[in-house]
Amino acid sequence: MHVDLYSDGASRGNPGPGGYGSILRFVDSKGGVHEREFSQGYRCTTNNRMELLGAIVALEALKRPCHVTLYSDSQYLVNAFNQHWVDGWLKRGWKNSQKQPVKNSDLWKRMLKAKEPHDVEFVWVKGHAGHAENERCDALATSAADDPSRHKEDAGFRG
């Protein structure tokens, strides 16, 4: 099955309150379109963590292996796979090319596990450029970031 995944993250300050928004969309065998949205806010986090978490949560929601086209305006997320940064981090034991620990390694490890059963293609889209699904994900992410009643702790954030 083919699934389109759209994802975005936001933070108010970096670090600061943040949130993510994601959409999963697929067409069933009868031509019916199905869509599911995800959103969550956090008290203190970073934009990059939210960009990752939005994609992770949506991938984790898939119940069987799929071909996934993941659309994100985060070059951090897209380039990590398309430019094989993750491969280098794995070879170096989660160190970057400067031999420093990879930031957000907890989420990168979770991302690798979440995407493992799937065939995932990463596609960069320009943010705030009228892409309807990216704009919707941005609205989900920013509303979650701006609503303290929806905030959780980002247990992996090390500020």
Secondary structure as GFF3:
##gff-version 3
##sequence-region A 1 159
A	DSSP	beta_strand	2	11	.	.	.	ID=ss1
A	DSSP	beta_strand	16	27	.	.	.	ID=ss2
A	DSSP	beta_strand	33	45	.	.	.	ID=ss3
A	DSSP	alpha_helix	47	61	.	.	.	ID=ss4
A	DSSP	beta_strand	67	72	.	.	.	ID=ss5
A	DSSP	alpha_helix	75	82	.	.	.	ID=ss6
A	DSSP	alpha_helix	85	91	.	.	.	ID=ss7
A	DSSP	alpha_helix	105	115	.	.	.	ID=ss8
A	DSSP	beta_strand	119	124	.	.	.	ID=ss9
A	DSSP	alpha_helix	132	146	.	.	.	ID=ss10
A	DSSP	three_ten_helix	148	150	.	.	.	ID=ss11
A	DSSP	beta_strand	151	152	.	.	.	ID=ss12
###
